[in-house]
Amino acid sequence: MRWIHAAGRGLLVLVVILTGYVTSGARAQDGAGGGRGPLTLATAGDLTHYLGPLLQGWNRTHPGEKVTLVELPDSADETHAQMATDLRDGDRSRFDVLNIDVNWTSEFAAAGWIRPLPRDRFPLDAFLDPVTDTATYDGRLYAVPYVTNAGLLLYRKDVLAKEGVPPPRTWAELEHDARTIAPKYGLGGYAGQFLPYEGLTVNAAEAVYSAGGTILGDEGARVTVDSAATEGIGFLARGVREGWIPKAALTYKEEESKQAFQDGKLLFLRNWPYAYVLASAKGSPVAGKIGAVPLPGPDGPGTSVLGGSNLAVNAHARHPDSAARLIAYLTSAPVQRQVLTRGALPPVRAALYEDPGLIRRFPYLPTLRESVINAKPRPESPRYDQVSLVVQAVVHDAMTGHETPAAAARRLARELSAIPGR
């Protein structure tokens, strides 16, 4: 009897241990990728109002995994601040899936805010070549490319046709046309996004890259600013000083610059492709009068910054399997087509850039594909928010004439080197 009681107690202990193991294993599986249920998707402001209707398709077919869309400000800086504040709350975070700027992936991954993702769940081989690199950090996939982007030079093709000149391929040609042709038609010469915010970081990086330079190397560990930075910053500062960049452009973000071009106030505009679509829409004063070419550089076509956004899963997401399923849905071929046709945003799927029907509707697609393939990422760093603030401040001071381009380049290298933990 003593043996039977002992065996019974041993069996009870074994059952308790096994029960605890199975329960904890199920919880671990749920935390690692099990678990389905409703989700919250956070994104910057949807300028073309396409995403809500797109998510209705998911919600109709996934009633137990419905997505609530949370739109944050359309300013990249404000969106970053709100996402970072929320993610610091850990398991009290409101957001499950985050539509993040491509340059935030390394920062969010290094901070432990987003979780690694299994590569085999997503169609990475179908994407344009450069975009997947923006979704990795330290050799692991932490997000999935959703929208790509590259800057284009939009121009008034009707005006250039009257003058009998082709669109500019070099900075010298752009400067000449902006300085001599634009005033004849009552137009400002050239504008980009020159308010000191993330857009200025992009414009400045494009100018430096086009001049053959870089800003940071080794995922932010090394400052690489050199004489090319002086040349790139000098191009922007010279435009304001000589007047072919209107002073009003120092207050422009994407929307303000797009509106100025759409209202017929500019000869040339650096912007993302969505500006081409909206400025070409029915009722626009410049509809049918717009062309698009790659950004110019000192000696020929320049280099765009690789823009766009990636979809990431909060490290504390309530239902991570549903989150991964939603990301797979949003990057599927049918939905990516709608990202372009409804949202005027460049998809990440390479095949869509060769679709004859889409090219007829969006004639800039071949140019955009070329620009994306040749684009470079913004300076990569786990402290990217501080890197961007330094670039904005330094380049804005040069453009407003507070210091020379050479002094600005030296200051840029000095202040980037001083960022703690870089």
C-alpha positions in Angstrom: 0.0 0.0 0.0 2.8 2.4 0.8 4.3 1.7 -2.6 0.9 2.3 -4.3 0.4 5.6 -2.4 4.0 6.7 -3.3 3.4 5.8 -6.9 0.1 7.7 -6.9 1.8 10.7 -5.4 4.5 10.4 -8.1 2.0 10.1 -10.8 0.1 13.2 -9.5 3.3 15.2 -9.4 4.1 14.0 -13.0 0.7 15.1 -14.2 1.1 18.5 -12.6 4.5 18.9 -14.1 3.3 17.9 -17.6 0.2 20.1 -17.3 2.4 23.0 -16.4 4.7 22.2 -19.3 1.9 22.0 -21.8 0.3 25.2 -20.6 3.6 27.2 -20.5 4.4 25.7 -24.0 1.1 26.9 -25.3 1.6 30.3 -23.9 5.1 30.4 -25.4 3.8 29.4 -28.7 1.1 32.0 -28.5 3.7 34.7 -27.7 5.9 33.5 -30.5 3.4 33.6 -33.3 0.1 31.8 -32.2 -2.9 33.7 -31.1 -5.4 35.3 -33.4 -7.8 38.1 -32.7 -8.5 41.8 -33.4 -5.7 44.2 -34.2 -4.8 47.9 -34.2 -2.8 49.3 -37.2 -1.0 52.6 -36.6 0.1 54.6 -39.6 1.0 58.2 -40.5 -1.8 60.3 -42.0 -3.3 58.7 -45.1 -3.0 61.6 -47.6 -4.8 59.8 -50.4 -7.5 58.2 -48.1 -7.0 54.7 -49.5 -6.1 52.6 -46.5 -9.5 52.5 -44.7 -11.3 51.1 -47.7 -8.5 48.6 -48.3 -8.8 47.3 -44.7 -12.5 46.8 -45.1 -11.7 43.9 -47.5 -9.7 42.2 -44.7 -12.4 42.9 -42.1 -15.1 41.4 -44.3 -13.2 38.1 -44.7 -11.7 38.0 -41.2 -14.5 38.9 -38.8 -12.6 37.5 -35.9 -9.4 39.5 -36.7 -10.8 42.9 -37.5 -8.4 45.7 -37.8 -8.9 49.2 -36.3 -7.0 51.9 -38.2 -5.3 54.6 -36.1 -4.1 57.6 -38.2 -1.3 59.6 -36.6 -0.2 63.0 -38.0 1.1 63.1 -41.6 4.3 64.7 -40.4 7.0 61.9 -40.2 8.6 63.5 -37.1 5.3 63.7 -35.2 4.3 60.1 -36.2 7.7 58.9 -35.0 7.3 60.6 -31.7 3.8 59.2 -31.0 4.8 55.7 -32.0 8.0 55.8 -29.9 6.0 57.1 -26.9 3.4 54.3 -27.2 6.0 51.5 -27.7 7.8 52.5 -24.6 4.7 51.5 -22.7 5.5 47.9 -23.3 2.5 45.6 -22.9 0.3 48.6 -22.4 0.9 49.7 -26.0 -2.2 50.4 -28.1 -0.7 49.3 -31.4 -0.2 45.8 -32.8 1.0 46.5 -36.3 3.0 49.6 -37.2 3.4 51.1 -40.7 6.8 52.6 -40.1 9.1 54.7 -42.2 11.8 52.5 -43.7 14.5 54.2 -41.7 12.9 53.5 -38.4 13.3 49.7 -38.7 16.9 49.6 -37.3 16.0 52.0 -34.5 12.8 50.2 -33.4 14.6 46.8 -33.7 17.6 47.9 -31.6 15.2 49.3 -28.9 13.4 45.9 -28.7 10.1 47.5 -29.7 9.4 45.2 -32.7 9.7 41.5 -33.1 11.8 39.5 -35.6 9.7 37.9 -38.4 10.0 34.5 -40.2 11.2 35.2 -43.8 9.3 32.2 -45.2 5.9 33.7 -44.3 6.3 36.6 -46.8 6.9 36.9 -50.6 10.3 38.7 -50.3 11.5 37.2 -53.6 8.7 39.0 -55.5 9.8 42.5 -54.3 12.1 45.0 -55.9 15.7 44.2 -55.0 16.7 47.1 -52.7 13.5 47.2 -50.6 14.1 44.1 -48.4 17.3 45.6 -47.0 15.3 48.4 -45.4 13.4 45.8 -43.3 16.4 44.0 -41.8 18.6 44.8 -38.8 21.6 42.8 -37.6 21.0 40.1 -40.2 17.4 39.5 -39.2 14.0 40.4 -40.7 12.2 42.8 -38.4 9.6 44.2 -40.8 8.1 43.5 -44.3 8.3 46.1 -47.1 4.9 47.5 -47.9 5.4 50.7 -49.9 8.6 51.8 -51.6 9.4 55.3 -52.9 12.0 57.3 -54.7 12.1 61.0 -55.3 11.4 62.3 -58.8 11.9 65.6 -60.6 8.5 66.8 -61.7 8.5 69.5 -64.4 6.2 71.6 -66.5 6.6 69.8 -69.8 4.4 72.5 -71.6 6.8 75.2 -70.6 9.9 73.3 -71.5 8.3 72.4 -74.9 7.7 76.0 -75.7 11.3 76.8 -74.9 12.5 73.8 -77.0 14.6 72.3 -74.2 14.6 68.8 -72.7 14.1 68.2 -69.0 17.3 68.7 -67.0 19.7 65.8 -66.4 22.4 67.8 -64.4 22.4 70.4 -61.6 23.8 72.9 -64.1 20.9 72.4 -66.5 18.4 72.6 -63.6 19.9 75.8 -62.3 20.0 77.4 -65.7 16.4 76.6 -66.6 15.2 77.6 -63.1 17.0 80.9 -63.2 16.2 81.9 -66.8 13.1 80.1 -68.0 10.9 80.1 -64.9 10.8 83.9 -64.5 9.6 84.3 -68.1 6.4 82.4 -67.2 6.0 83.9 -63.7 7.1 80.7 -62.0 9.4 79.9 -59.1 12.4 77.8 -60.3 12.8 74.8 -58.1 11.5 73.5 -54.7 11.7 70.4 -52.5 10.8 69.8 -48.9 13.0 72.3 -47.1 11.3 72.9 -43.8 13.6 71.5 -41.0 11.9 68.2 -40.6 12.4 64.7 -41.9 11.8 65.8 -45.5 14.8 68.1 -45.4 17.0 65.2 -44.2 15.8 63.3 -47.3 16.5 66.2 -49.7 19.9 66.8 -48.1 20.9 63.2 -48.3 19.9 63.1 -51.9 22.1 66.1 -52.7 25.1 64.5 -50.8 24.6 61.1 -52.5 24.2 62.7 -55.9 27.6 64.4 -55.4 29.1 61.0 -54.7 29.2 61.2 -50.9 27.8 59.5 -47.9 26.9 60.5 -44.3 27.2 57.4 -42.1 28.6 53.9 -42.6 28.5 50.6 -40.8 24.9 51.0 -39.6 25.8 54.3 -38.0 29.1 53.4 -36.4 31.2 55.6 -38.6 30.8 59.2 -39.8 31.7 59.4 -43.5 31.0 63.1 -44.3 33.5 64.5 -46.8 33.9 67.1 -49.5 30.9 65.7 -51.3 28.7 67.0 -48.4 30.0 70.5 -49.1 29.1 70.2 -52.7 25.6 68.8 -52.0 24.8 71.3 -49.3 26.2 74.0 -51.6 23.8 73.1 -54.4 20.8 73.7 -52.1 22.2 76.8 -50.4 23.2 78.4 -53.7 19.6 78.0 -55.0 18.2 80.0 -52.1 21.0 82.6 -52.3 20.6 83.1 -56.0 16.8 83.0 -55.9 16.0 80.1 -58.2 14.8 78.3 -55.1 12.1 80.5 -53.7 12.4 81.5 -50.0 8.9 80.2 -49.5 10.3 76.7 -50.2 12.1 76.9 -46.8 8.6 76.3 -45.3 7.5 73.4 -47.5 6.7 69.9 -46.5 5.4 67.3 -49.0 1.9 68.7 -49.2 2.9 72.4 -49.4 5.4 71.8 -52.2 2.9 69.6 -54.1 0.2 72.3 -53.8 2.5 75.0 -55.0 3.4 72.9 -58.1 -0.2 71.9 -58.7 -1.3 75.6 -58.4 1.1 76.4 -61.3 3.7 78.3 -59.2 6.8 76.2 -59.9 8.7 75.0 -62.9 10.5 72.1 -61.1 9.6 70.1 -58.0 11.4 67.3 -56.2 8.7 65.1 -54.6 7.4 61.6 -54.3 5.3 60.0 -57.1 2.0 60.6 -55.3 2.4 64.3 -56.1 2.5 63.5 -59.9 -0.8 61.6 -59.6 -2.6 64.3 -57.6 -1.3 67.2 -59.7 -2.4 65.3 -62.8 -5.9 64.6 -61.6 -9.0 66.0 -63.3 -9.5 69.7 -62.3 -5.8 70.4 -61.5 -4.6 73.5 -63.2 -1.5 71.6 -64.4 -3.3 68.4 -65.5 -1.7 67.1 -68.7 1.2 69.5 -68.4 3.5 67.4 -66.1 6.5 65.2 -66.8 8.7 63.2 -64.5 12.4 62.3 -64.7 15.1 61.0 -62.3 16.6 63.6 -60.0 19.6 65.4 -61.6 23.1 65.3 -60.2 26.4 67.2 -60.9 27.3 65.2 -64.0 24.1 63.3 -64.9 21.2 61.6 -63.2 21.5 61.9 -59.4 20.6 59.5 -56.6 17.3 59.4 -54.8 16.8 58.4 -51.2 14.9 55.1 -50.9 11.7 56.0 -49.3 8.5 54.1 -48.4 7.3 52.2 -45.4 7.6 48.8 -43.7 5.0 46.8 -41.7 6.3 45.7 -38.3 4.7 43.8 -35.4 4.9 45.3 -31.9 7.0 43.1 -29.6 4.0 43.1 -27.2 1.3 42.6 -29.9 -1.8 40.9 -28.5 -2.3 38.6 -31.5 1.0 38.2 -33.3 -0.2 35.5 -35.7 -3.1 37.7 -36.9 -0.6 40.5 -37.3 1.6 38.4 -39.5 -1.4 37.3 -41.5 -2.5 40.9 -42.0 1.0 41.8 -43.3 0.9 38.9 -45.7 -2.5 40.1 -47.0 -1.3 43.7 -47.4 1.8 42.6 -49.4 -0.1 40.2 -51.6 -0.3 40.9 -55.3 -4.0 42.0 -55.5 -3.7 44.3 -52.6 -0.4 45.8 -53.8 -2.1 46.6 -57.0 -4.7 48.6 -55.0 -2.0 50.4 -53.1 -1.0 51.9 -56.4 -4.4 52.3 -58.1 -6.2 53.6 -55.0 -3.4 55.1 -53.0 -1.1 56.4 -55.7 1.7 54.8 -53.7 4.6 52.8 -55.3 4.1 49.1 -54.6 7.0 46.8 -53.6 6.1 44.0 -56.0 8.4 44.2 -59.0 6.0 42.7 -61.5 3.6 45.6 -61.2 6.2 48.0 -62.7 6.0 46.0 -66.0 2.3 45.8 -66.3 1.3 47.5 -69.6 -2.1 48.6 -68.2 -0.6 50.2 -65.1 2.1 51.9 -67.2 -0.6 53.5 -69.4 -2.4 54.8 -66.3 0.8 55.7 -64.4 3.3 56.6 -67.1 6.0 57.5 -64.6 6.3 53.8 -63.5 9.4 52.9 -65.6 11.2 56.0 -64.4 10.2 55.3 -60.8 11.4 51.7 -61.1 14.8 53.0 -62.3 15.0 55.5 -59.5 14.1 52.9 -56.8 16.7 50.4 -58.2 19.4 53.0 -58.0 18.2 54.6 -54.7 20.2 54.6 -51.5 18.8 54.5 -47.9 19.0 57.4 -45.5 21.9 57.2 -43.0 21.2 54.0 -41.0 21.6 54.2 -37.2 19.9 52.9 -34.1 19.9 56.6 -33.0 18.4 57.8 -36.3 16.1 60.3 -34.7 19.1 62.3 -33.4 21.0 61.8 -36.7 18.0 63.3 -38.6 17.7 66.3 -36.3 21.4 67.1 -36.8 21.1 66.9 -40.6 18.0 69.1 -40.6 19.5 71.8 -38.4 22.8 72.0 -40.1 21.5 72.1 -43.7 18.8 74.6 -42.8 21.3 76.9 -41.4 23.3 76.7 -44.6 20.3 77.3 -46.8 19.3 80.3 -44.8 22.8 81.8 -45.1 23.8 81.4 -41.4 26.9 79.5 -42.3 28.8 78.5 -45.5 28.4 75.0 -47.0 32.0 74.2 -46.0 31.4 75.2 -42.4 28.1 73.3 -42.4 29.8 70.1 -43.6 32.5 70.4 -40.9 29.8 71.0 -38.3 27.7 68.0 -39.6 30.6 65.6 -39.1 31.4 67.0 -35.7 27.8 66.8 -34.4 27.2 63.4 -35.8 30.3 62.1 -34.1 29.1 63.5 -30.8 25.7 61.6 -30.7 25.8 59.4 -27.6 25.6 55.7 -28.3 25.9 56.1 -32.0 
